[in-house]
Amino acid sequence: MKLFTGLVFCSLVLGVSSQDWLEFLGQAYDGAKDMWRAYSDMREANYKNSDKYFHARGNYDAAQRGPGGVWAAEVISDFREAYPRLTDRLKHGDSGHGLEDSLADQEANRWGRSGKDPNYYRPPGLPDKY
């Protein structure tokens, strides 16, 4: 609810029209679907050393939707990286387990969101389907 209130407030301050918000929300929805597709493909492929590619690809595809897609990709990526670390920390104390991998994932996320080619992270031999 706070997020929605914040978005409405920002739109009033910035003078954003309702049509612009509808477009933004549509981009965010489509961007979230792009992120889900990349995640589903990553699970289906189950290919060694491919997760950075799928992170970059999901963020890239979402960002191509526009500002709403970029926003959705950033929110989903940040949550996806923070949640496992938080639950691990709660279960096992401040072990720092997976921090390096999480930082590398976030770099791949930023790479894709910035419009750079996700194939930079593509592992050799990953089927062309992906």
C-alpha positions in Angstrom: 0.0 0.0 0.0 2.9 2.4 0.8 4.3 1.8 -2.7 1.0 2.6 -4.4 0.6 5.7 -2.3 4.2 6.7 -3.1 3.6 6.3 -6.8 0.4 8.3 -6.8 2.1 11.1 -4.8 5.1 11.1 -7.2 2.7 11.3 -10.2 1.0 14.3 -8.6 4.3 16.1 -7.9 5.6 15.4 -11.3 2.4 16.0 -13.1 2.3 12.6 -14.8 -1.0 11.9 -16.6 -3.1 8.8 -15.9 -2.3 7.6 -19.4 1.4 7.7 -18.7 0.8 5.7 -15.5 -1.2 3.1 -17.4 1.6 2.8 -19.9 4.2 2.6 -17.1 2.1 -0.1 -15.3 1.7 -2.0 -18.6 5.5 -1.9 -19.1 6.0 -3.1 -15.6 3.6 -6.0 -16.0 5.2 -7.0 -19.3 8.7 -6.6 -17.8 7.7 -8.9 -14.9 6.6 -11.5 -17.4 10.0 -11.2 -19.2 11.7 -11.8 -15.8 9.5 -14.8 -15.1 10.2 -16.2 -18.6 14.0 -15.9 -18.1 13.7 -17.6 -14.7 11.5 -20.4 -16.1 14.0 -20.9 -19.0 16.9 -21.0 -16.5 15.1 -23.7 -14.5 14.2 -25.7 -17.6 17.7 -25.4 -19.1 19.4 -26.5 -15.9 22.7 -25.7 -17.6 25.9 -25.3 -15.7 27.2 -21.7 -15.3 24.2 -20.2 -17.1 22.5 -18.3 -14.3 24.3 -15.0 -15.0 23.2 -15.2 -18.7 19.5 -15.7 -17.6 19.8 -12.8 -15.1 21.2 -10.5 -17.8 18.6 -11.7 -20.4 15.6 -11.2 -18.1 16.7 -7.7 -17.2 17.5 -6.9 -20.8 14.1 -8.0 -22.1 12.3 -6.2 -19.3 14.2 -3.0 -19.9 13.3 -3.0 -23.6 9.7 -2.5 -22.4 10.5 1.0 -21.2 10.8 2.7 -17.8 8.2 0.5 -16.2 10.0 -2.6 -17.4 13.3 -1.3 -15.9 11.5 -0.6 -12.6 10.0 -4.1 -12.5 13.4 -5.7 -13.3 15.1 -3.8 -10.6 12.5 -4.5 -8.0 12.4 -8.2 -8.8 16.2 -8.5 -9.1 16.8 -6.8 -5.8 14.2 -8.9 -4.0 15.5 -12.1 -5.6 19.0 -11.4 -4.4 18.1 -10.1 -1.0 15.6 -12.7 0.1 17.8 -15.8 0.1 20.6 -14.0 1.9 18.1 -12.7 4.5 16.6 -16.2 5.1 20.1 -17.7 5.2 21.2 -15.1 7.8 18.1 -15.8 9.9 18.7 -19.6 9.8 22.5 -19.7 10.2 23.6 -16.4 11.6 25.7 -13.8 9.7 27.6 -16.4 7.6 27.8 -14.2 4.4 27.1 -17.4 2.4 26.5 -16.6 -1.2 27.4 -13.0 -1.1 30.0 -13.1 -3.9 27.5 -15.0 -6.1 24.8 -12.5 -5.3 27.0 -9.6 -6.2 27.9 -11.2 -9.5 24.2 -11.8 -10.2 23.5 -8.2 -9.5 26.3 -7.1 -11.9 24.6 -9.3 -14.6 21.3 -7.8 -13.7 22.7 -4.2 -14.2 24.4 -5.3 -17.4 21.1 -6.4 -18.9 19.1 -3.5 -17.6 21.6 -1.1 -19.2 20.9 -2.5 -22.6 24.1 -4.4 -23.0 24.0 -7.7 -24.9 23.1 -10.5 -22.4 25.0 -13.0 -24.6 28.2 -11.7 -23.0 27.3 -14.0 -20.1 26.1 -16.9 -22.3 28.0 -20.1 -21.5 29.4 -22.2 -24.3 27.1 -25.0 -25.4 23.9 -23.5 -24.0 21.2 -24.6 -26.5 20.1 -22.0 -29.1 16.5 -22.3 -27.7 17.6 -20.0 -24.9 
